[in-house]
Amino acid sequence: MDEKHIENLEESLGGYKEKILEVNKGTLEWDRDLIFKVRTQMGYEIEYDANLQWGCAPTETLLTSVAGCMAIDVFYFLRKMKADIKEFKINFSGIRKPDPPQYYKSIELILNISGSGLTPKKLDRAISLSQNKYCSVYNALRKDIEVKVSYTIKEI
């Protein structure tokens, strides 16, 4: 991929990357026991439950946020690189430190993509752009977290 095409690719981000809300707000309210309800400013709701019976753990949503942010970036870049994506899935996992604070020591993301016009070079570039420049969630993580990203391509 030549430098001119990479420039054009990054210039095309004007769409969704300009639409960020500079200030994000929401509410978190105690419900019962150790269960809290979160409501985002856009009206989305999440339940956090320390016992994992009625809701998820905040650390789970951190992993889903990393995967979601990278998915949006990589999918967008691949489409701009003229890839025709038929299936896109990320399997993710994280290994946490056993003692408090029990932050993630490592995160693994495995992208499974099928379609046409997909190449390792395109995937490597899209992942690199996401990790090094555009994925806000990834760039908000601790710098000592090892993040491994791999992929499988199935040409259709």
N, C-alpha and C positions, 0 to 999 in steps of 0.2 A: 504494500500500500504506500503510495507516494505521499510526500509531505503536503502537497496541494490538496489531496483528497482528505487527509487528516484534518487540515485547516477547515475545509468545508464541513466536515463531520462535526467538529466542535462548534462552528458557527451556527449550525442548525439546532443547537440546544436552546435557542431562544424560546421555543415553545414551552416545554414543561419546567425548565429550570428557572425561568423568569417569574413563574407563577407562585413562588413560595410566599408564605406568610412570614414576614420578618419576626413577628412576635407570635408565639404559640401559647394558647391558654387552655385551661380545662379545669375540671373539679375532680377531687377525689373525696368520697364520703364514706364513712364507716357505715356498714350495713348491719352486721352481727358478727359475733365471735371475732375471728381474724379475717373477715371478709370485707373488702372495700370495693366500691363501685367507682369507676372512672368514666367521666363523660368528656369527650373532646369538644373543642369549640365548634366543630362541624357536626356534632351530635352523635358521634359513634360512642358505643359503650363497651367497656371491658370490665370483667369482674376478676379481682385478684383474691386469692384464697391461700393462706399460709398452709392449710392442710390439703390443698389440691383436690377437694371434693366438689366444690361449686364454682370454681374458677381456676384460672391459670396463675402461675407464678410470674412476678415481674421479670425474672431472668429469662423465662420462655419468650416473653414478648420482645426482649432485647434481641434474641436470636432471630425471631421472625422479622424484626425490623431490619437487621443486617441483610438477611436473605431478600426481603422485599425491596430494599433500596438498590441492592446490586442487580436484582432481576429487572427492575425498571430501566436502569442504565444500560445493562448489557443487551436487553431486548431492543431498546430504542436504537442503540448503536448498530446492532446487527441489521436491523431493518434499513437504516440509512446506508449500510454497506451492501444493499441489494440482496440480502439473504431472505429467502422465503421460509419463514418459520412455521412449522405445522404443530409442533409440540415443544413445550418449554416447562421444565420442572427442576426445582432445586431441592435436593435432600441436604439437610443440615444437621450438625451436631456440635455440641460444645462440652468441653471438659472443664469442670470447676475445681477450684482450690478447695480442699476439704475443711480448712479452718477459716474463721471469719477474718477479713471480709471474703466471702466465698465467690470471688469474681472468676470469670472465665480465664483459664490459663491458655486454652486453645479453642479455636473454632474451625470447623471444616465445612466447606460448601462444595457440593458436587452438582454441577449443572448437567442436566440431561436434555439435549436439544436435538430435534429432528427437523428436517426440511431440506431445501436445496440452496446451493450457493454458500454453504457453511464450510469454512476452512479453519484449521488450527490458527493460522495467522490472524484471521478476523476475530476469532474468539479471544486469543491472547491480547489483541489490541483493545477490544471492548472491555475485558476484565481489567486491564491495566488502567484505562481511562477511568473506570469506575472507582477502583481502589485508590489511585494516586491523585485524583482530581475532583471527582464529582459525587461520590457516595457520601452524603453527610453523616449517615449513621456509622459507617465504617471508620470515617475520620474522627468520630467522637469517642472511639474506643480507646482504652489504655494502650499505650505504645508497646507494652511488653506482652501483649496477647499475640500468640502465634496464630495467624489466619492462613489456612491452606485452602486454595481454590483449585479445583480440577474440573474436568468436563468430559463428557462423551458426546460424540456427534454421530447421528444416524442420518445418512443421506437418503432422501426420498425422491 
